[in-house]
Amino acid sequence: MGFSTTGLHPSLIDAVTEQGYTEPTPIQAATIPAILAGQDIMAGAQTGTGKTAAFALPILQMLSQAPIAGTGRRAIRALVLTPTRELAQQVYKSFVDYGKHSPLQTALVYGGASVNTQMAALAGDVDILVATPGRLLDLIGRGAADLSRVQHLVFDEADRMLDMGFIDEIRRILKPIPAVRQTLLFSATFDAEIFDLSKSLLTNPTLIEVDARNTVASQVEQMVYAVDADRKRELLSYLIGSKNWHQVLVFTRTKQGADELASEMCKDGLKTQSIHGDKSQGARERALEAFREGAIRVLVATDVAARGLDIDQLAYVVNYELPYNAEDYIHRIGRTGRAGGSGIAISLLSPAENYLLEEIETILDSRLPQQWLPGYEPDPTKEVKRPRNASKGAQKKRARERALGQKPGKKPGQQQGRGRR
């Protein structure tokens, strides 16, 4: 089955083919016809499943076929909101690549870049705007962004926008946008907050889920190594060196932790750089490009900095520290196993993080058996100190369970002994 079955115009199919894609992914096959039919969509889509093309292609087609109202400068008719700069850049590139055979113009605005340059871009013809919430609000306040004729509104990675506290910005951005519009909401995870948000944004939405909710790609092998916290770096360098891994993406919880780990791994002889929110946009882009080209072997990132990273054939993702938010685990390991490829997701588990693993297993509805390497076994005589925010994580877990109608602590449909998904 090719893209012709989705109802796309031949010129768009040609553009997709030029990018190397001949068959739609499941999310594209399910979503593109519904969007072309004008439906509001609430779609569950993991990273690496082709979700950007799932909304970019039909939007390009509908805008190309719709008459442009009025005269003079063309107005913004499609708005795509993303949580991070990296994801915004990725989405923008997709619109440009897929729309190369059309006269439609796409603009990109995000924080950390020249606001004057972005204002100049918006002063010209812009049909599609890809934006992060904070910078877009700034431009609206300056009178540089007119959203009064938006016909298509997309929330990409809506769960991440909520996690990052953008709900107030979203409400303010919605005020100048017409109530009569098509709204598309894409999220890798669904919880009570997402459903509450959808009720205020979408009209009679079609729910599309091509995989079980809150799952990871089946091609990703998930492995957990139990190890003392103070030996994690040693074990990580050993795994990368002994197994000759290249292009390894490592996640830490904090910016300082990312910098410190990158520095120590360089001392181990592994070319490593870190990216996080305190680094300039230019520094982050240079580090990412060096990682893509193989000039550096390991990239250490925080969750926010890694959103939107699009790296072909990334085989290894390592959770140096488990995230406090269990849904972040899905986003992290979604960096590998993309577009049908295979990947390995390693989690280095200290005794104090066991409660975090339990929360991850709850949303996965799967057990992740622990193992250890000889010589790196956790020391049973060491005192385990539970982090101060452990109670916060437990409270969030219980609140999520109550919102979903579950009994606290219960893992519905739990299956024992499953280590891979």
Secondary structure as UniProt FT lines:
FT   HELIX           3..6
FT   HELIX           10..18
FT   TURN            19..20
FT   HELIX           26..36
FT   TURN            37..38
FT   STRAND          41..44
FT   TURN            47..48
FT   HELIX           51..65
FT   STRAND          78..81
FT   HELIX           85..98
FT   TURN            99..101
FT   STRAND          106..109
FT   TURN            111..112
FT   HELIX           115..122
FT   STRAND          128..131
FT   HELIX           133..141
FT   TURN            142..143
FT   TURN            148..149
FT   STRAND          152..155
FT   TURN            156..157
FT   HELIX           158..163
FT   TURN            164..165
FT   HELIX           167..174
FT   TURN            175..176
FT   STRAND          182..187
FT   HELIX           192..201
FT   STRAND          206..209
FT   TURN            213..214
FT   TURN            218..219
FT   STRAND          220..226
FT   HELIX           229..231
FT   HELIX           232..242
FT   TURN            243..244
FT   STRAND          248..251
FT   HELIX           255..267
FT   TURN            268..269
FT   STRAND          272..275
FT   TURN            277..278
FT   HELIX           281..293
FT   STRAND          298..301
FT   HELIX           303..306
FT   TURN            307..308
FT   TURN            312..313
FT   STRAND          316..319
FT   HELIX           326..333
FT   TURN            334..335
FT   HELIX           338..340
FT   STRAND          343..349
FT   HELIX           351..353
FT   HELIX           354..364
FT   STRAND          370..371
FT   TURN            374..375
FT   TURN            380..381
FT   TURN            388..389
FT   HELIX           390..403
FT   TURN            404..405
FT   TURN            408..409
FT   TURN            412..413
FT   TURN            416..417
//
